[in-house]
Amino acid sequence: MQRLKTITDSDFVGSEPEFMEVVSRYASRGVLINDELKVAMMEMSSASLYKLPGGGVEEGEEREAAFVREIKEETGYDAVIIEAIGYIDEHK
């Protein structure tokens, strides 16, 4: 799978980018579109930002399974993955 971008907190708050040496957690997020073509976004009220739904990948879990599980937990919807388009390295 192709890396689409590497992001850090600096992409959101304008500070100097800091890149981590060790991965502390893997997550699976994606674009969730309903039958009315509305896109789901999760509000991060503490930072006044929105992010795509999804979350942490548990040990031994595949990224795709983690995404479907997280969508169900966060939105109540049963998601179907149509296409994986890539991944983003997030350093925060």
PyMOL Python script that loads the backbone (N, CA, C, O; Angstrom):
from pymol import cmd

cmd.read_pdbstr("""\
ATOM      1  N   MET A   1       0.848  -1.175   0.000  1.00  0.00           N
ATOM      2  CA  MET A   1       0.000   0.000   0.000  1.00  0.00           C
ATOM      3  C   MET A   1       0.894   1.239   0.000  1.00  0.00           C
ATOM      4  O   MET A   1       1.948   1.246   0.636  1.00  0.00           O
ATOM      5  N   GLN A   2       0.491   2.249  -0.687  1.00  0.00           N
ATOM      6  CA  GLN A   2       1.284   3.461  -0.879  1.00  0.00           C
ATOM      7  C   GLN A   2       1.088   4.468   0.263  1.00  0.00           C
ATOM      8  O   GLN A   2      -0.034   4.718   0.702  1.00  0.00           O
ATOM      9  N   ARG A   3       2.214   5.043   0.734  1.00  0.00           N
ATOM     10  CA  ARG A   3       2.131   6.131   1.709  1.00  0.00           C
ATOM     11  C   ARG A   3       1.701   7.392   0.968  1.00  0.00           C
ATOM     12  O   ARG A   3       2.307   7.769  -0.035  1.00  0.00           O
ATOM     13  N   LEU A   4       0.661   8.034   1.462  1.00  0.00           N
ATOM     14  CA  LEU A   4       0.137   9.239   0.832  1.00  0.00           C
ATOM     15  C   LEU A   4       0.785  10.500   1.379  1.00  0.00           C
ATOM     16  O   LEU A   4       0.997  11.462   0.640  1.00  0.00           O
ATOM     17  N   LYS A   5       1.107  10.501   2.689  1.00  0.00           N
ATOM     18  CA  LYS A   5       1.658  11.700   3.312  1.00  0.00           C
ATOM     19  C   LYS A   5       2.187  11.360   4.688  1.00  0.00           C
ATOM     20  O   LYS A   5       1.764  10.376   5.295  1.00  0.00           O
ATOM     21  N   THR A   6       3.108  12.165   5.184  1.00  0.00           N
ATOM     22  CA  THR A   6       3.556  12.121   6.569  1.00  0.00           C
ATOM     23  C   THR A   6       3.142  13.429   7.209  1.00  0.00           C
ATOM     24  O   THR A   6       3.461  14.502   6.698  1.00  0.00           O
ATOM     25  N   ILE A   7       2.426  13.347   8.334  1.00  0.00           N
ATOM     26  CA  ILE A   7       1.971  14.565   9.009  1.00  0.00           C
ATOM     27  C   ILE A   7       2.435  14.570  10.459  1.00  0.00           C
ATOM     28  O   ILE A   7       2.670  13.523  11.062  1.00  0.00           O
ATOM     29  N   THR A   8       2.559  15.785  11.002  1.00  0.00           N
ATOM     30  CA  THR A   8       2.887  15.979  12.409  1.00  0.00           C
ATOM     31  C   THR A   8       1.918  17.022  12.971  1.00  0.00           C
ATOM     32  O   THR A   8       1.101  17.581  12.238  1.00  0.00           O
ATOM     33  N   ASP A   9       2.016  17.275  14.265  1.00  0.00           N
ATOM     34  CA  ASP A   9       1.185  18.315  14.882  1.00  0.00           C
ATOM     35  C   ASP A   9       1.385  19.661  14.203  1.00  0.00           C
ATOM     36  O   ASP A   9       0.479  20.494  14.197  1.00  0.00           O
ATOM     37  N   SER A  10       2.564  19.880  13.632  1.00  0.00           N
ATOM     38  CA  SER A  10       2.849  21.164  12.989  1.00  0.00           C
ATOM     39  C   SER A  10       1.903  21.434  11.820  1.00  0.00           C
ATOM     40  O   SER A  10       1.662  22.590  11.471  1.00  0.00           O
ATOM     41  N   ASP A  11       1.368  20.380  11.218  1.00  0.00           N
ATOM     42  CA  ASP A  11       0.417  20.561  10.123  1.00  0.00           C
ATOM     43  C   ASP A  11      -0.894  21.172  10.609  1.00  0.00           C
ATOM     44  O   ASP A  11      -1.669  21.697   9.810  1.00  0.00           O
ATOM     45  N   PHE A  12      -1.147  21.105  11.918  1.00  0.00           N
ATOM     46  CA  PHE A  12      -2.401  21.610  12.471  1.00  0.00           C
ATOM     47  C   PHE A  12      -2.224  22.854  13.327  1.00  0.00           C
ATOM     48  O   PHE A  12      -3.090  23.729  13.340  1.00  0.00           O
ATOM     49  N   VAL A  13      -1.104  22.940  14.045  1.00  0.00           N
ATOM     50  CA  VAL A  13      -0.928  24.065  14.965  1.00  0.00           C
ATOM     51  C   VAL A  13       0.230  24.977  14.597  1.00  0.00           C
ATOM     52  O   VAL A  13       0.448  25.989  15.261  1.00  0.00           O
ATOM     53  N   GLY A  14       0.983  24.638  13.544  1.00  0.00           N
ATOM     54  CA  GLY A  14       2.009  25.529  13.039  1.00  0.00           C
ATOM     55  C   GLY A  14       3.340  25.507  13.753  1.00  0.00           C
ATOM     56  O   GLY A  14       4.161  26.391  13.510  1.00  0.00           O
ATOM     57  N   SER A  15       3.600  24.536  14.627  1.00  0.00           N
ATOM     58  CA  SER A  15       4.879  24.461  15.330  1.00  0.00           C
ATOM     59  C   SER A  15       5.922  23.774  14.443  1.00  0.00           C
ATOM     60  O   SER A  15       5.636  23.413  13.301  1.00  0.00           O
ATOM     61  N   GLU A  16       7.131  23.599  14.979  1.00  0.00           N
ATOM     62  CA  GLU A  16       8.173  22.881  14.252  1.00  0.00           C
ATOM     63  C   GLU A  16       7.808  21.391  14.182  1.00  0.00           C
ATOM     64  O   GLU A  16       7.378  20.828  15.189  1.00  0.00           O
ATOM     65  N   PRO A  17       7.967  20.746  13.033  1.00  0.00           N
ATOM     66  CA  PRO A  17       7.647  19.318  12.946  1.00  0.00           C
ATOM     67  C   PRO A  17       8.558  18.483  13.835  1.00  0.00           C
ATOM     68  O   PRO A  17       9.764  18.721  13.901  1.00  0.00           O
ATOM     69  N   GLU A  18       7.972  17.502  14.519  1.00  0.00           N
ATOM     70  CA  GLU A  18       8.743  16.557  15.324  1.00  0.00           C
ATOM     71  C   GLU A  18       8.408  15.156  14.839  1.00  0.00           C
ATOM     72  O   GLU A  18       7.243  14.758  14.823  1.00  0.00           O
ATOM     73  N   PHE A  19       9.438  14.409  14.442  1.00  0.00           N
ATOM     74  CA  PHE A  19       9.233  13.061  13.936  1.00  0.00           C
ATOM     75  C   PHE A  19       9.661  12.051  14.990  1.00  0.00           C
ATOM     76  O   PHE A  19      10.762  12.144  15.533  1.00  0.00           O
ATOM     77  N   MET A  20       8.795  11.088  15.279  1.00  0.00           N
ATOM     78  CA  MET A  20       9.045  10.088  16.304  1.00  0.00           C
ATOM     79  C   MET A  20       9.894   8.954  15.741  1.00  0.00           C
ATOM     80  O   MET A  20       9.780   8.613  14.563  1.00  0.00           O
ATOM     81  N   GLU A  21      10.740   8.377  16.577  1.00  0.00           N
ATOM     82  CA  GLU A  21      11.587   7.257  16.179  1.00  0.00           C
ATOM     83  C   GLU A  21      10.835   5.925  16.283  1.00  0.00           C
ATOM     84  O   GLU A  21      11.102   4.995  15.521  1.00  0.00           O
ATOM     85  N   VAL A  22       9.897   5.840  17.227  1.00  0.00           N
ATOM     86  CA  VAL A  22       9.209   4.586  17.525  1.00  0.00           C
ATOM     87  C   VAL A  22       7.712   4.767  17.321  1.00  0.00           C
ATOM     88  O   VAL A  22       7.150   5.796  17.698  1.00  0.00           O
ATOM     89  N   VAL A  23       7.070   3.776  16.728  1.00  0.00           N
ATOM     90  CA  VAL A  23       5.616   3.801  16.571  1.00  0.00           C
ATOM     91  C   VAL A  23       4.989   3.380  17.895  1.00  0.00           C
ATOM     92  O   VAL A  23       5.251   2.285  18.392  1.00  0.00           O
ATOM     93  N   SER A  24       4.160   4.252  18.464  1.00  0.00           N
ATOM     94  CA  SER A  24       3.528   3.933  19.736  1.00  0.00           C
ATOM     95  C   SER A  24       2.161   3.279  19.550  1.00  0.00           C
ATOM     96  O   SER A  24       1.667   2.597  20.448  1.00  0.00           O
ATOM     97  N   ARG A  25       1.550   3.489  18.382  1.00  0.00           N
ATOM     98  CA  ARG A  25       0.232   2.931  18.140  1.00  0.00           C
ATOM     99  C   ARG A  25      -0.072   3.011  16.650  1.00  0.00           C
ATOM    100  O   ARG A  25       0.257   3.994  15.987  1.00  0.00           O
ATOM    101  N   TYR A  26      -0.697   1.974  16.140  1.00  0.00           N
ATOM    102  CA  TYR A  26      -1.179   1.983  14.767  1.00  0.00           C
ATOM    103  C   TYR A  26      -2.680   2.226  14.800  1.00  0.00           C
ATOM    104  O   TYR A  26      -3.374   1.749  15.697  1.00  0.00           O
ATOM    105  N   ALA A  27      -3.176   2.969  13.819  1.00  0.00           N
ATOM    106  CA  ALA A  27      -4.604   3.237  13.730  1.00  0.00           C
ATOM    107  C   ALA A  27      -5.067   3.040  12.295  1.00  0.00           C
ATOM    108  O   ALA A  27      -4.276   3.084  11.352  1.00  0.00           O
ATOM    109  N   SER A  28      -6.352   2.824  12.159  1.00  0.00           N
ATOM    110  CA  SER A  28      -6.955   2.645  10.844  1.00  0.00           C
ATOM    111  C   SER A  28      -8.127   3.616  10.741  1.00  0.00           C
ATOM    112  O   SER A  28      -9.074   3.544  11.523  1.00  0.00           O
ATOM    113  N   ARG A  29      -8.055   4.517   9.776  1.00  0.00           N
ATOM    114  CA  ARG A  29      -9.103   5.517   9.563  1.00  0.00           C
ATOM    115  C   ARG A  29      -9.488   5.512   8.100  1.00  0.00           C
ATOM    116  O   ARG A  29      -8.757   4.999   7.253  1.00  0.00           O
ATOM    117  N   GLY A  30     -10.641   6.088   7.811  1.00  0.00           N
ATOM    118  CA  GLY A  30     -11.043   6.130   6.422  1.00  0.00           C
ATOM    119  C   GLY A  30     -12.227   7.037   6.186  1.00  0.00           C
ATOM    120  O   GLY A  30     -12.795   7.613   7.113  1.00  0.00           O
ATOM    121  N   VAL A  31     -12.579   7.147   4.935  1.00  0.00           N
ATOM    122  CA  VAL A  31     -13.703   7.970   4.507  1.00  0.00           C
ATOM    123  C   VAL A  31     -14.955   7.099   4.569  1.00  0.00           C
ATOM    124  O   VAL A  31     -15.047   6.079   3.886  1.00  0.00           O
ATOM    125  N   LEU A  32     -15.907   7.506   5.384  1.00  0.00           N
ATOM    126  CA  LEU A  32     -17.161   6.782   5.543  1.00  0.00           C
ATOM    127  C   LEU A  32     -18.265   7.596   4.892  1.00  0.00           C
ATOM    128  O   LEU A  32     -18.555   8.716   5.313  1.00  0.00           O
ATOM    129  N   ILE A  33     -18.880   7.024   3.861  1.00  0.00           N
ATOM    130  CA  ILE A  33     -19.921   7.719   3.097  1.00  0.00           C
ATOM    131  C   ILE A  33     -21.208   6.910   3.205  1.00  0.00           C
ATOM    132  O   ILE A  33     -21.207   5.695   3.006  1.00  0.00           O
ATOM    133  N   ASN A  34     -22.318   7.600   3.526  1.00  0.00           N
ATOM    134  CA  ASN A  34     -23.595   6.885   3.621  1.00  0.00           C
ATOM    135  C   ASN A  34     -24.331   6.901   2.277  1.00  0.00           C
ATOM    136  O   ASN A  34     -23.813   7.404   1.280  1.00  0.00           O
ATOM    137  N   ASP A  35     -25.538   6.347   2.268  1.00  0.00           N
ATOM    138  CA  ASP A  35     -26.319   6.246   1.025  1.00  0.00           C
ATOM    139  C   ASP A  35     -26.704   7.608   0.454  1.00  0.00           C
ATOM    140  O   ASP A  35     -27.026   7.714  -0.730  1.00  0.00           O
ATOM    141  N   GLU A  36     -26.673   8.652   1.286  1.00  0.00           N
ATOM    142  CA  GLU A  36     -26.995  10.014   0.837  1.00  0.00           C
ATOM    143  C   GLU A  36     -25.737  10.784   0.432  1.00  0.00           C
ATOM    144  O   GLU A  36     -25.788  11.991   0.196  1.00  0.00           O
ATOM    145  N   LEU A  37     -24.607  10.074   0.354  1.00  0.00           N
ATOM    146  CA  LEU A  37     -23.298  10.636  -0.006  1.00  0.00           C
ATOM    147  C   LEU A  37     -22.797  11.658   1.004  1.00  0.00           C
ATOM    148  O   LEU A  37     -22.033  12.556   0.649  1.00  0.00           O
ATOM    149  N   LYS A  38     -23.218  11.531   2.255  1.00  0.00           N
ATOM    150  CA  LYS A  38     -22.699  12.366   3.339  1.00  0.00           C
ATOM    151  C   LYS A  38     -21.474  11.682   3.928  1.00  0.00           C
ATOM    152  O   LYS A  38     -21.458  10.463   4.099  1.00  0.00           O
ATOM    153  N   VAL A  39     -20.444  12.472   4.238  1.00  0.00           N
ATOM    154  CA  VAL A  39     -19.183  11.956   4.769  1.00  0.00           C
ATOM    155  C   VAL A  39     -19.155  12.147   6.279  1.00  0.00           C
ATOM    156  O   VAL A  39     -19.425  13.240   6.777  1.00  0.00           O
ATOM    157  N   ALA A  40     -18.830  11.085   7.006  1.00  0.00           N
ATOM    158  CA  ALA A  40     -18.746  11.148   8.468  1.00  0.00           C
ATOM    159  C   ALA A  40     -17.422  11.773   8.889  1.00  0.00           C
ATOM    160  O   ALA A  40     -16.371  11.446   8.339  1.00  0.00           O
ATOM    161  N   MET A  41     -17.478  12.671   9.864  1.00  0.00           N
ATOM    162  CA  MET A  41     -16.286  13.283  10.460  1.00  0.00           C
ATOM    163  C   MET A  41     -16.455  13.241  11.974  1.00  0.00           C
ATOM    164  O   MET A  41     -17.569  13.354  12.486  1.00  0.00           O
ATOM    165  N   MET A  42     -15.346  13.078  12.685  1.00  0.00           N
ATOM    166  CA  MET A  42     -15.366  13.052  14.144  1.00  0.00           C
ATOM    167  C   MET A  42     -14.799  14.378  14.658  1.00  0.00           C
ATOM    168  O   MET A  42     -13.711  14.791  14.255  1.00  0.00           O
ATOM    169  N   GLU A  43     -15.538  15.037  15.543  1.00  0.00           N
ATOM    170  CA  GLU A  43     -15.097  16.323  16.079  1.00  0.00           C
ATOM    171  C   GLU A  43     -14.146  16.105  17.250  1.00  0.00           C
ATOM    172  O   GLU A  43     -14.433  15.344  18.174  1.00  0.00           O
ATOM    173  N   MET A  44     -13.005  16.793  17.188  1.00  0.00           N
ATOM    174  CA  MET A  44     -12.060  16.843  18.307  1.00  0.00           C
ATOM    175  C   MET A  44     -12.268  18.201  18.971  1.00  0.00           C
ATOM    176  O   MET A  44     -11.571  19.164  18.651  1.00  0.00           O
ATOM    177  N   SER A  45     -13.213  18.278  19.883  1.00  0.00           N
ATOM    178  CA  SER A  45     -13.596  19.569  20.454  1.00  0.00           C
ATOM    179  C   SER A  45     -12.445  20.236  21.197  1.00  0.00           C
ATOM    180  O   SER A  45     -12.370  21.464  21.241  1.00  0.00           O
ATOM    181  N   SER A  46     -11.550  19.446  21.781  1.00  0.00           N
ATOM    182  CA  SER A  46     -10.434  20.033  22.535  1.00  0.00           C
ATOM    183  C   SER A  46      -9.473  20.801  21.631  1.00  0.00           C
ATOM    184  O   SER A  46      -8.791  21.720  22.084  1.00  0.00           O
ATOM    185  N   ALA A  47      -9.421  20.423  20.351  1.00  0.00           N
ATOM    186  CA  ALA A  47      -8.495  21.074  19.417  1.00  0.00           C
ATOM    187  C   ALA A  47      -9.229  21.854  18.331  1.00  0.00           C
ATOM    188  O   ALA A  47      -8.597  22.421  17.440  1.00  0.00           O
ATOM    189  N   SER A  48     -10.569  21.887  18.402  1.00  0.00           N
ATOM    190  CA  SER A  48     -11.376  22.552  17.375  1.00  0.00           C
ATOM    191  C   SER A  48     -11.042  22.038  15.972  1.00  0.00           C
ATOM    192  O   SER A  48     -10.925  22.818  15.027  1.00  0.00           O
ATOM    193  N   LEU A  49     -10.891  20.715  15.849  1.00  0.00           N
ATOM    194  CA  LEU A  49     -10.569  20.069  14.578  1.00  0.00           C
ATOM    195  C   LEU A  49     -11.526  18.918  14.331  1.00  0.00           C
ATOM    196  O   LEU A  49     -12.218  18.462  15.242  1.00  0.00           O
ATOM    197  N   TYR A  50     -11.560  18.455  13.091  1.00  0.00           N
ATOM    198  CA  TYR A  50     -12.314  17.262  12.733  1.00  0.00           C
ATOM    199  C   TYR A  50     -11.351  16.244  12.150  1.00  0.00           C
ATOM    200  O   TYR A  50     -10.347  16.611  11.539  1.00  0.00           O
ATOM    201  N   LYS A  51     -11.658  14.954  12.338  1.00  0.00           N
ATOM    202  CA  LYS A  51     -10.824  13.895  11.771  1.00  0.00           C
ATOM    203  C   LYS A  51     -11.725  12.814  11.202  1.00  0.00           C
ATOM    204  O   LYS A  51     -12.915  12.750  11.507  1.00  0.00           O
ATOM    205  N   LEU A  52     -11.140  11.972  10.376  1.00  0.00           N
ATOM    206  CA  LEU A  52     -11.876  10.846   9.821  1.00  0.00           C
ATOM    207  C   LEU A  52     -12.134   9.814  10.909  1.00  0.00           C
ATOM    208  O   LEU A  52     -11.313   9.669  11.815  1.00  0.00           O
ATOM    209  N   PRO A  53     -13.249   9.092  10.850  1.00  0.00           N
ATOM    210  CA  PRO A  53     -13.528   8.069  11.849  1.00  0.00           C
ATOM    211  C   PRO A  53     -12.562   6.901  11.732  1.00  0.00           C
ATOM    212  O   PRO A  53     -11.980   6.655  10.676  1.00  0.00           O
ATOM    213  N   GLY A  54     -12.407   6.195  12.827  1.00  0.00           N
ATOM    214  CA  GLY A  54     -11.511   5.049  12.898  1.00  0.00           C
ATOM    215  C   GLY A  54     -10.781   5.088  14.220  1.00  0.00           C
ATOM    216  O   GLY A  54     -11.103   5.904  15.083  1.00  0.00           O
ATOM    217  N   GLY A  55      -9.807   4.221  14.390  1.00  0.00           N
ATOM    218  CA  GLY A  55      -9.066   4.208  15.649  1.00  0.00           C
ATOM    219  C   GLY A  55      -8.019   3.134  15.672  1.00  0.00           C
ATOM    220  O   GLY A  55      -7.609   2.611  14.635  1.00  0.00           O
ATOM    221  N   GLY A  56      -7.590   2.811  16.875  1.00  0.00           N
ATOM    222  CA  GLY A  56      -6.457   1.929  17.094  1.00  0.00           C
ATOM    223  C   GLY A  56      -6.634   0.517  16.576  1.00  0.00           C
ATOM    224  O   GLY A  56      -7.717  -0.064  16.634  1.00  0.00           O
ATOM    225  N   VAL A  57      -5.529  -0.019  16.064  1.00  0.00           N
ATOM    226  CA  VAL A  57      -5.471  -1.404  15.613  1.00  0.00           C
ATOM    227  C   VAL A  57      -4.980  -2.237  16.795  1.00  0.00           C
ATOM    228  O   VAL A  57      -3.905  -1.983  17.338  1.00  0.00           O
ATOM    229  N   GLU A  58      -5.771  -3.229  17.186  1.00  0.00           N
ATOM    230  CA  GLU A  58      -5.395  -4.088  18.310  1.00  0.00           C
ATOM    231  C   GLU A  58      -4.348  -5.111  17.876  1.00  0.00           C
ATOM    232  O   GLU A  58      -4.244  -5.434  16.693  1.00  0.00           O
ATOM    233  N   GLU A  59      -3.578  -5.619  18.831  1.00  0.00           N
ATOM    234  CA  GLU A  59      -2.519  -6.579  18.528  1.00  0.00           C
ATOM    235  C   GLU A  59      -3.096  -7.792  17.788  1.00  0.00           C
ATOM    236  O   GLU A  59      -4.069  -8.396  18.239  1.00  0.00           O
ATOM    237  N   GLY A  60      -2.487  -8.142  16.649  1.00  0.00           N
ATOM    238  CA  GLY A  60      -2.918  -9.280  15.852  1.00  0.00           C
ATOM    239  C   GLY A  60      -4.089  -8.995  14.925  1.00  0.00           C
ATOM    240  O   GLY A  60      -4.524  -9.882  14.190  1.00  0.00           O
ATOM    241  N   GLU A  61      -4.606  -7.770  14.947  1.00  0.00           N
ATOM    242  CA  GLU A  61      -5.759  -7.399  14.128  1.00  0.00           C
ATOM    243  C   GLU A  61      -5.297  -6.794  12.804  1.00  0.00           C
ATOM    244  O   GLU A  61      -4.331  -6.031  12.776  1.00  0.00           O
ATOM    245  N   GLU A  62      -5.971  -7.123  11.724  1.00  0.00           N
ATOM    246  CA  GLU A  62      -5.680  -6.523  10.422  1.00  0.00           C
ATOM    247  C   GLU A  62      -6.237  -5.106  10.375  1.00  0.00           C
ATOM    248  O   GLU A  62      -7.232  -4.808  11.036  1.00  0.00           O
ATOM    249  N   ARG A  63      -5.598  -4.221   9.593  1.00  0.00           N
ATOM    250  CA  ARG A  63      -6.053  -2.825   9.491  1.00  0.00           C
ATOM    251  C   ARG A  63      -7.500  -2.715   9.037  1.00  0.00           C
ATOM    252  O   ARG A  63      -8.263  -1.902   9.558  1.00  0.00           O
ATOM    253  N   GLU A  64      -7.873  -3.537   8.064  1.00  0.00           N
ATOM    254  CA  GLU A  64      -9.230  -3.480   7.529  1.00  0.00           C
ATOM    255  C   GLU A  64     -10.257  -3.875   8.587  1.00  0.00           C
ATOM    256  O   GLU A  64     -11.304  -3.239   8.707  1.00  0.00           O
ATOM    257  N   ALA A  65      -9.960  -4.917   9.348  1.00  0.00           N
ATOM    258  CA  ALA A  65     -10.868  -5.357  10.416  1.00  0.00           C
ATOM    259  C   ALA A  65     -10.966  -4.290  11.502  1.00  0.00           C
ATOM    260  O   ALA A  65     -12.039  -4.066  12.063  1.00  0.00           O
ATOM    261  N   ALA A  66      -9.849  -3.635  11.796  1.00  0.00           N
ATOM    262  CA  ALA A  66      -9.859  -2.569  12.804  1.00  0.00           C
ATOM    263  C   ALA A  66     -10.737  -1.409  12.352  1.00  0.00           C
ATOM    264  O   ALA A  66     -11.484  -0.839  13.148  1.00  0.00           O
ATOM    265  N   PHE A  67     -10.646  -1.067  11.089  1.00  0.00           N
ATOM    266  CA  PHE A  67     -11.461   0.039  10.567  1.00  0.00           C
ATOM    267  C   PHE A  67     -12.949  -0.284  10.690  1.00  0.00           C
ATOM    268  O   PHE A  67     -13.723   0.533  11.190  1.00  0.00           O
ATOM    269  N   VAL A  68     -13.350  -1.469  10.236  1.00  0.00           N
ATOM    270  CA  VAL A  68     -14.759  -1.857  10.296  1.00  0.00           C
ATOM    271  C   VAL A  68     -15.242  -1.879  11.746  1.00  0.00           C
ATOM    272  O   VAL A  68     -16.342  -1.409  12.036  1.00  0.00           O
ATOM    273  N   ARG A  69     -14.432  -2.419  12.661  1.00  0.00           N
ATOM    274  CA  ARG A  69     -14.787  -2.464  14.086  1.00  0.00           C
ATOM    275  C   ARG A  69     -14.930  -1.069  14.664  1.00  0.00           C
ATOM    276  O   ARG A  69     -15.902  -0.778  15.360  1.00  0.00           O
ATOM    277  N   GLU A  70     -13.957  -0.200  14.376  1.00  0.00           N
ATOM    278  CA  GLU A  70     -13.993   1.163  14.910  1.00  0.00           C
ATOM    279  C   GLU A  70     -15.182   1.956  14.375  1.00  0.00           C
ATOM    280  O   GLU A  70     -15.790   2.732  15.113  1.00  0.00           O
ATOM    281  N   ILE A  71     -15.517   1.769  13.102  1.00  0.00           N
ATOM    282  CA  ILE A  71     -16.676   2.451  12.526  1.00  0.00           C
ATOM    283  C   ILE A  71     -17.936   2.043  13.279  1.00  0.00           C
ATOM    284  O   ILE A  71     -18.768   2.886  13.614  1.00  0.00           O
ATOM    285  N   LYS A  72     -18.071   0.750  13.542  1.00  0.00           N
ATOM    286  CA  LYS A  72     -19.246   0.254  14.274  1.00  0.00           C
ATOM    287  C   LYS A  72     -19.279   0.854  15.678  1.00  0.00           C
ATOM    288  O   LYS A  72     -20.335   1.287  16.140  1.00  0.00           O
ATOM    289  N   GLU A  73     -18.128   0.885  16.364  1.00  0.00           N
ATOM    290  CA  GLU A  73     -18.066   1.417  17.727  1.00  0.00           C
ATOM    291  C   GLU A  73     -18.374   2.915  17.766  1.00  0.00           C
ATOM    292  O   GLU A  73     -19.086   3.381  18.656  1.00  0.00           O
ATOM    293  N   GLU A  74     -17.842   3.662  16.806  1.00  0.00           N
ATOM    294  CA  GLU A  74     -17.962   5.128  16.847  1.00  0.00           C
ATOM    295  C   GLU A  74     -19.246   5.660  16.236  1.00  0.00           C
ATOM    296  O   GLU A  74     -19.743   6.703  16.660  1.00  0.00           O
ATOM    297  N   THR A  75     -19.791   4.963  15.248  1.00  0.00           N
ATOM    298  CA  THR A  75     -20.948   5.508  14.531  1.00  0.00           C
ATOM    299  C   THR A  75     -22.190   4.624  14.591  1.00  0.00           C
ATOM    300  O   THR A  75     -23.301   5.100  14.358  1.00  0.00           O
ATOM    301  N   GLY A  76     -22.011   3.342  14.900  1.00  0.00           N
ATOM    302  CA  GLY A  76     -23.123   2.415  14.885  1.00  0.00           C
ATOM    303  C   GLY A  76     -23.385   1.810  13.513  1.00  0.00           C
ATOM    304  O   GLY A  76     -24.253   0.949  13.374  1.00  0.00           O
ATOM    305  N   TYR A  77     -22.646   2.249  12.497  1.00  0.00           N
ATOM    306  CA  TYR A  77     -22.835   1.743  11.134  1.00  0.00           C
ATOM    307  C   TYR A  77     -21.973   0.499  10.876  1.00  0.00           C
ATOM    308  O   TYR A  77     -20.879   0.355  11.421  1.00  0.00           O
ATOM    309  N   ASP A  78     -22.497  -0.386  10.034  1.00  0.00           N
ATOM    310  CA  ASP A  78     -21.726  -1.518   9.536  1.00  0.00           C
ATOM    311  C   ASP A  78     -21.073  -1.074   8.236  1.00  0.00           C
ATOM    312  O   ASP A  78     -21.758  -0.877   7.233  1.00  0.00           O
ATOM    313  N   ALA A  79     -19.759  -0.914   8.246  1.00  0.00           N
ATOM    314  CA  ALA A  79     -19.037  -0.408   7.075  1.00  0.00           C
ATOM    315  C   ALA A  79     -18.603  -1.546   6.167  1.00  0.00           C
ATOM    316  O   ALA A  79     -18.385  -2.674   6.608  1.00  0.00           O
ATOM    317  N   VAL A  80     -18.486  -1.221   4.898  1.00  0.00           N
ATOM    318  CA  VAL A  80     -17.927  -2.122   3.896  1.00  0.00           C
ATOM    319  C   VAL A  80     -16.795  -1.363   3.217  1.00  0.00           C
ATOM    320  O   VAL A  80     -16.997  -0.255   2.719  1.00  0.00           O
ATOM    321  N   ILE A  81     -15.622  -1.949   3.196  1.00  0.00           N
ATOM    322  CA  ILE A  81     -14.484  -1.296   2.552  1.00  0.00           C
ATOM    323  C   ILE A  81     -14.571  -1.544   1.054  1.00  0.00           C
ATOM    324  O   ILE A  81     -14.596  -2.686   0.596  1.00  0.00           O
ATOM    325  N   ILE A  82     -14.614  -0.458   0.306  1.00  0.00           N
ATOM    326  CA  ILE A  82     -14.700  -0.556  -1.153  1.00  0.00           C
ATOM    327  C   ILE A  82     -13.303  -0.600  -1.756  1.00  0.00           C
ATOM    328  O   ILE A  82     -13.028  -1.389  -2.659  1.00  0.00           O
ATOM    329  N   GLU A  83     -12.417   0.264  -1.242  1.00  0.00           N
ATOM    330  CA  GLU A  83     -11.056   0.312  -1.776  1.00  0.00           C
ATOM    331  C   GLU A  83     -10.124   0.954  -0.757  1.00  0.00           C
ATOM    332  O   GLU A  83     -10.454   1.980  -0.162  1.00  0.00           O
ATOM    333  N   ALA A  84      -8.975   0.353  -0.560  1.00  0.00           N
ATOM    334  CA  ALA A  84      -7.921   0.950   0.267  1.00  0.00           C
ATOM    335  C   ALA A  84      -7.080   1.831  -0.650  1.00  0.00           C
ATOM    336  O   ALA A  84      -6.582   1.364  -1.675  1.00  0.00           O
ATOM    337  N   ILE A  85      -6.918   3.109  -0.289  1.00  0.00           N
ATOM    338  CA  ILE A  85      -6.219   4.027  -1.182  1.00  0.00           C
ATOM    339  C   ILE A  85      -4.802   4.365  -0.740  1.00  0.00           C
ATOM    340  O   ILE A  85      -4.044   4.956  -1.510  1.00  0.00           O
ATOM    341  N   GLY A  86      -4.431   4.004   0.483  1.00  0.00           N
ATOM    342  CA  GLY A  86      -3.089   4.292   0.964  1.00  0.00           C
ATOM    343  C   GLY A  86      -3.076   4.507   2.455  1.00  0.00           C
ATOM    344  O   GLY A  86      -4.062   4.256   3.149  1.00  0.00           O
ATOM    345  N   TYR A  87      -1.928   4.982   2.942  1.00  0.00           N
ATOM    346  CA  TYR A  87      -1.830   5.244   4.370  1.00  0.00           C
ATOM    347  C   TYR A  87      -1.080   6.543   4.613  1.00  0.00           C
ATOM    348  O   TYR A  87      -0.386   7.056   3.735  1.00  0.00           O
ATOM    349  N   ILE A  88      -1.234   7.059   5.817  1.00  0.00           N
ATOM    350  CA  ILE A  88      -0.564   8.285   6.248  1.00  0.00           C
ATOM    351  C   ILE A  88       0.213   7.987   7.512  1.00  0.00           C
ATOM    352  O   ILE A  88      -0.332   7.401   8.447  1.00  0.00           O
ATOM    353  N   ASP A  89       1.477   8.381   7.557  1.00  0.00           N
ATOM    354  CA  ASP A  89       2.263   8.323   8.788  1.00  0.00           C
ATOM    355  C   ASP A  89       1.940   9.569   9.591  1.00  0.00           C
ATOM    356  O   ASP A  89       2.102  10.692   9.114  1.00  0.00           O
ATOM    357  N   GLU A  90       1.480   9.358  10.817  1.00  0.00           N
ATOM    358  CA  GLU A  90       1.111  10.486  11.677  1.00  0.00           C
ATOM    359  C   GLU A  90       2.021  10.484  12.894  1.00  0.00           C
ATOM    360  O   GLU A  90       2.040   9.521  13.661  1.00  0.00           O
ATOM    361  N   HIS A  91       2.765  11.548  13.070  1.00  0.00           N
ATOM    362  CA  HIS A  91       3.672  11.720  14.202  1.00  0.00           C
ATOM    363  C   HIS A  91       3.070  12.771  15.123  1.00  0.00           C
ATOM    364  O   HIS A  91       3.031  13.954  14.786  1.00  0.00           O
ATOM    365  N   LYS A  92       2.602  12.331  16.291  1.00  0.00           N
ATOM    366  CA  LYS A  92       2.009  13.300  17.222  1.00  0.00           C
ATOM    367  C   LYS A  92       2.253  12.924  18.647  1.00  0.00           C
ATOM    368  O   LYS A  92       1.821  13.634  19.555  1.00  0.00           O
TER     369      LYS A  92
END
""", "prot")
cmd.dss("prot")
cmd.show_as("cartoon", "prot")
cmd.util.cbc("prot")
cmd.orient("prot")
